[in-house]
Amino acid sequence: MRMLVTGGAGFIGSHFVRLLLGPHGGRTTAVTVVDALTYAGNPANLAAVADDPRYSFVHGDVRDRDLMSALVAGHDAVVHFAAESHVDHSLTRAADFVSTNVQGTRTILDALVEHTTARTPRTLLHVSTDEVYGSIAEGSWPEGQPLAPRSPYAASKAAADLLVLAYHHTHGIDVRVTRCSNNYGPYQHPEKIIPLFTTRLLQGGTVPLYGDGRHIRDWLHVEDHCAALLRVLEHGRPGEVYNIGAGDELSNLQLTEMLLAATATSRDRIAYVADRKGHDRRYSVDSRKIRGELGWSPRHRFADGLAATVAWYRDNRAWWEPLTPAGRRSPA
């Protein structure tokens, strides 16, 4: 199977590419990554597969209609990671999120309509987020829950989800949608909470904890997420949505305390800051469908996965230091 991976130089996308080209990559015969290489896309994330003859890289934008048409025509499946994903940025740059996340997804869908026939079937795996469901005080959202996004980022992803499913019903395209909980692991850009707090603590700084620190998230190791995506791609049903969650819920304060312990630092490193606008209190997805129907379950215990992630950042300063504000100010 020839795979086109959008946003494949990013955190989750690059892990998925390495999975596809590894010993457990299933029926993969070729992988093409297309990535605009914005601040979140890093070619170093793909260094491990750069010399693989099955791998190729295209520097391009998913909003480029001609490019996406040409790329989709040469592949059997599209795995769509490319997105603006930082919630804080969406509060001030919502237009960028609508453009990339909605219009970019539409461009891919139009290319699939153009090149999909009975003799040339193609599949789209659209990677989304639990944030499209909105906040939930108790229990967990099932896949059939009406979407109620509460940030511009989440709204743009929800719009893309609905567009993908509409193209399935209108044009008969084989699409599958996944909605995952918060990911963590190596190679995550230090704008996200775990690498942000880890790198600041390793540099001797403080960590900015929003509000009272009691916002709750479920933490999913990126390798478990990618294994689930491959399972959906190979065995999922067209037109279906699959939630992917680990069931490892923690408040941000509990997470921070674990990071303090992992870096041997004290609570005086916590700097409480004003809460983010519209900050959802808790996300939680019901992932019984993918576990029962496709036989997936997470392999990483959170405590072990977090310790290994902190160790990776401790040992790979050359990867993340240039991505921090201090690193970006340093001369090349």
Secondary structure, 3 states (H helix, E strand, C coil): CEEEEECCCCHHHHHHHHHHCCCCCCCCCEEEEEECCCCCCCHHHHHHHCCCCCEEEEECCCCCHHHHHHHHHCCCEEEECCCCCCHHHHCCCHHHHHHHHHHHHHHHHHHHHHHCCCCCCCEEEEEEEHHHHCCCCCCCECCCCCCCCCCHHHHHHHHHHHHHHHHHHHHCCEEEEEEECEEECCCCCCCCHHHHHHHHHHCCCCEEEECCCCCEEEEEEHHHHHHHHHHHHHHCCCCEEEEECCCCEEEHHHHHHHHHHHCCCCHHHEEEECCCCCCCCECCECCHHHHHHHCCCCCCCHHHHHHHHHHHHHHCHHHHHHHCHHHHHCCC
